[in-house]
Structures are given as structure tokens and as C-alpha cells.
């Protein structure tokens, strides 16, 4: 018979019994609270280390005096993908309650660095344990993130990263790879035609948009240099603004054969294409699977949606914040967000 190498998990009662102290004393040592003699602290810590004791997470959460609070700083407006993330966070209420977690939304203008920085600054010195933010890469925003970190708040950037800040983790796709994917798809789908490619983003100040543009231009320059890339338009992820910009562009450039929408505002772009009678002539690539982009794919107006899973993104952001708050390791593979390429024929 093989020698038994493991015993039942050690409990707080076992530690107290072996150390000859009360449960309350063990709890004070575990949580670094005062009122315990140094030799007793040393004895309890030796028993904990010798047995590789890990306190039961659920019990530890119940022992906390209050629920953990996480703030999600999200963009104002009707961006369908962001609305999906908010909805999935709402659906997590039972899961959150079981872990004594509270998630609160802070809605702000993420395209305005001064407004976004002010929203983050208001969270400094609060009782929030963690903040997830859809962030603009700007000096004032970086400074606000660093102030939160200096104040002991765990910060996760969501969808759009600020790598030069001291944020603890980023949850989102590889946006350079997403942009390169868009470039490869447009270049191949336009075939042997020559012409112009239009590109519209929410804002280059959003790191995810800037990285997608960078990746897109890399591929277009190296593999499809015969295609003419038009100057970038910025629609602030707004349907009305995006529609107006694309309508004017189509009027000036009848030889546009491809269009890449880097962010939201996809409905506005599609409306402009349809009104110009160009929706079946121009290769149109956009991001994210929503009810609206699904409909556009089925209609044939949109050729490809480069998607990321909003439910996975919402869950990953909460799990990462919780791991950071508990000083536990982050399961990188579990929290990695994939890039999905969706067309009319492979819609889930």
C-alpha cells in the first residue's frame, strides 16, 4: 500500500490546539492584529508555515467586517458592447453576493481626459477595494490611476489599456493583433481591385483604438501597398457623428472599396453605406457581436465582426480584482480574452 502523504486539511481549531492558544488568538495572528505576545505569534506562524495552511476563502470573506466594493468606470452613451458588459455585470449579482462583493457603475465621458481623470480622482480615498476603468491613454488619466494605486486601491484597465501607468492588470484582447486581422481580411476580401480604404475610430486617445489602427496600417503597408488608405476619421463612437463623417467621405471618394470601423458607431456607418447605395459594394469590417452587428451581418451590409466576449470580459475583470484584493495569483490563461472572427455563416 502506498504511504499516505497527505492528511485532512488543517483547521483553525487544529492550529489553536497545537499552539495551546484560543481561536481568537490564531485569528489575530492571521490578520496581523495587535494584542498577542511575540513568542505566541512566532509559535502560531511556525505551525502555519509547517503545514502550508491556507485559510478557507469563504470563511475569510465572512469574517470581513464589510463587503468588498469594486467600481467600474464605464463610458457614457449607447455603445452596444459597453452596454453588454454592464448587463453581464448585472447578471452576476448572485455570484457577487455569495462572495460579499458589490460592483458599482461610474458612468463618465471616457473621451475627455479631464472629465475621466476627475471621475477617477473622486474615487481616491474612498472605501473601494478595486477599480476597473475603460481608460484613455493621457497624462492626466495616468496620474489619476497612479494616485489610486498609491492609495492602496487595485486598478484594472478594461478593454483599453494604459500600460505606462502603474495599473495592476489589463483585461482585454491584443488590440494590435485585432487591427492586423482587420487589415488582412480587408486586403484579401477586396480581391484584385484597386481603390481606397476608409478607416474610422472613436478616438486615437483610446489605447485600444490606437493599437488597432497601428496593427491595421502595419498589414496594409507591408502586404497591400497598392491600396490607398484615407486619413483617419474620429466619430467618438457615436452613430450620428459616424454617419455624417462617412456620408461626406463617400461623396468625395466614389472609389472607396473597403472600410474599417475601429470602435463603435457601426450602425451609423452602415446607414451611410446603405443610403449611398454602397452597402453591397464596399468590404466593411467592424468590431464586436451585438444584436445590431448580427443583423448587419445577416443583411450582408457588414462582412466581418472581429469580436471579443463581453461576458468573459466582465467576469474576468471582477475575478482579477478579487484576486488582487485577496493577494492571490491571477489565472492568466483563464482570464485571457480571445479574438473571434465572425461572419454571416458562423454566427453563434
N, C-alpha and C positions, 0 to 999 in steps of 0.2 A: 504493500500500500504506500502511495506517495506520502511524503511527510507533509503535514499541514503547515502552510507558511503564512496563513492569514487567519485572523480571528474576527469576531464580530466587531463592528465599528465602535470605537471608543466614544463614550458619552461624557457630558459634563459631570455627571454623578461619579463616573469611574475616576475622573481626574481628581475630584474633590476627595474621594475615599482614599486614593493613593497618596495624595498630598497631606491628608489629615486636616483639611480645611472645609469651610462651608461652600455651598454652591454660589452664594453671593460673592465670596472672595474670589472664586475662579472667574466669575463674570467680570469683576473689577479688573483682574489681571488681563483678561482677554481684550478688554476695551480701554486699557491703559488709564484707568481711573485711579485717583489717589486713595490713600487710606489703607494701604497694605504694606507690611514690613518688607524691606528689601530681600531678606532671606526667604520669605514666603513667596515673593514674586519670582525669585530665582528658581525655587523648587517647583512651582507650578509650570514655569516656562520650560524647564528641563523635561518634565513629563509630557508636555505638549509636543516639544521637538522630537523626543524619543519615539513617540507614537504617530508622528506626522498627522496630528489631529487637525481636522478642518471643521469648524462649526457648521452645523446644518443651516443652509442658506435661508430656508423658510422660517426657521426658528429665529435666526438673527434678524430677519426683516420684522417679525412680530415683536421682537424686543426693542426695536427702534421707537423712539418717542413720537415720531411723526412719519407720515408718508413722504417718500421722495418726490420731488417736483421737477419736472422737465419742461422747459419752454421750447416750442417750435416756432421760429421766426420765419414766417412764410409771406410770399408776395400777395399784395392786394390785386384784385381783378379776377377775371374769369378764365385764367389759364387752365385748360381742362386737365392737364397732367398734374398740376399742383392741387387741383380740387380732388383728384383721385387719391393723392397722398393724404390729404385731410380726411377724406371719407374712410380710408383704411385705418387711420389712427382712431377714428371714432368707433370703428368695428372692434377695436382691440380692448374696449372698456372692461370686459370681464377678465381678460388676461392681465390687464394693468391692475385692476382692483385686487386680484388674488396675490399680487406681489407688492401691494401697498404703494403703487405708483400713480402719480397724477400728471397728465400731459395737458398743457395749456397752450393755446394758439396766440401768437402775437403777430397780427397782420400789419404789414407796412409796405412802403414803396421801396423795393429792393433795387430799383434802377437809379435811385437818388442816393449817392453815398452819404450825404449829410443827414438825411432822414433815417437811413438804415443804421448809421453809426449812433445816432441819438436813441433809436429804439434799443440797440444793444447796451448802450450806456445806462439806460433806465433799469436794466436787469442786474447791473453791478451792485453788490451789497445786498442783494435780495436773498430770499431763502431757497432759490432754485439750486438744485444739485447739478443740473446739466442744461445745456442749451444746444439745440440743433438749428442751424441757420442756412438758408439759401442765400449765399453771400456774394456781394460784388467785390471784386479784387481792386481795392482802392486804399490808399494810405490811411484815411480816417477810419475805414472799416477794419483794417488790420490792427490799428491801435486799439479800437474798441474790443476786438476779440482778445487781444493780449491782456487788456485790463481785466476782462472776465477771468481769464486763466490765472492771472496774478492774484485774483480774489478767491481762488480755490474752486471756481466753477468749471466743470468739464465741458469742453466745447467740441462739437462735431459739425463739420461743414457738410451740407446735404445738397446733392445734385451738382452744385457749382462750388469748386474748392478755392481756398485762399492759402496755398502752400507756404507762402512766405510769412504767414502768421504762426503763432505758437499753438494753433488748434491741435487737439489731441488725435483726431482721426477724420478721415473723409469717407463718406458713404455715397457712392455713385459710380457711374461707368467710366471707362477710359475714353474721354471725350476726343482725344486726338485720333484714337482708333476709329471712333464713330464717324468723325469727319473724313478720314481716309476711306472708310467704307462707302460713304455717300459719294465721294469723288469717283471711286472705282465703278460704282453702279451707274452713275450718270454717264461716265465715259463709255461704258460698254453698251448701255441701252440706247444711246443716240446713234449707235452704229457708225457707218461711214460718212454720215452727214457732217458738213462744216457749218459753223454758226456761233452764236453767242450763248453763254451760260450766265444766268442771273443768280444772285445769292442775296438772301435777306436774313437778318438776325434780329434778336431782341435788342441786344447791346453788346458791343465788344468789351465793355467793362465787366460783363459776367464771364468768369473764367471758363465755364463750360462752353459758352458760345465762342469765345476767342480760340479755345483749343480745337473745337470742331472746324472753325474756319481755317486754322493753321493746317490741320490734317488734310482737309479738302484741297487746299491750294498746293500742298506738297504733291499729292497724287496727280492733280490736273497739270502741274508744271512738268512733272517727270514722265508721265505716261500719255497725256492727251494735250500736248502743247499746241496742237493745231486748232484747239477750241479757244475762243476769246472770252475771258472771264470779265464780266462787267463790274464796275465799282460796287462795293458792298452798300446795301440799304439797311437802315435800322428802323424796325417797326415797333419797338418796345413791347413785343409780344401781344400787341393789340390788333384785333381783327379789322377795325375800321381803318386804322392807320396803314396797316399792311396792304389792305385792298387798294387804297388810294395810291400808295407808292408803286405797287405792281401794275396797276391800270395805266399810270403815266409811263412807266417803263416799257410796257408792251406797245404803247402808241409810238414811242420814239424808236423802238428796235423791233421791227417785224421779223428779223432773222434770229430771234431767241429760240433755241431748240431744247434747252434744259433749264431747270430751276431748282435750287436747293434752299429750303426753308430751315434754318439752323435751330430756331426755337419754336415758340407758339405763334398764334396768329394764322394758323393754317387755313381756317375757314375763310378768312379774308382773302388770302392768296388764291384759294380755289374759286371764290366768287369772281375775282378779277379775271382769272383764266377763262371761266365759263362765259362771262359777259363779253369777252373779246372773241369768243368762238375758238379759243386756242387750247381748250382743256384736253382734247384728244391728240393734239399735235406736239405738245411740249412734254418732255420727260420731267415729272415732278416728284421730288424726293423730300420727305419731311420726317419729323420725329414723333414717336410715342403712339401707342394704340389707345385711342379713346373711342367713344361712340361716334364722334364726328369723323375721325380719320378712318374708322372702319367703314362708315357709309361712303366716304370718298374713294376708298379702295375698291369697294364693290361696284361703284359707278364707273370706275375707270379714270376718274379725274386725277387721283393720286396713284402713282406707280408702286412706290415702296415706302413703308414706315419703318424707320430704324428705331427700335423700341427698347425700353428698359421697364422692368416690372415695378409699378408703383407700390404694390403691396409688399413686395420684398424690400423695397427701399424704406418704407415706413417701419416695418418690423426690424430691419437691420439697424436703423438709426436708434430706435428705442433700446434694442439689445446691446448695442455698443455703448450707449450712455450708461446703461445699467452696469455693464461690466466695468466701465471706468469708475463709476461711483463706488463699486464694491472692491475695487483694486484686483479684479480678476482678469485673466487673459482673454483677449478678443479672439474669437474663432474666425480667422481671416477667410478661410475657404467658404465658411457658411455665409459670411456677410458680403462676399464678392458679388457685385451686380453685373449680370451678363448683358451683352448686346445681342438683341434679336433682330433678324431681318424678316419683315413680314410683307407678303404680297397678297393679292386677292385670293390666290389658290392655296395658301397655307395659313389662313386666319384661324386662330384657336376658337 
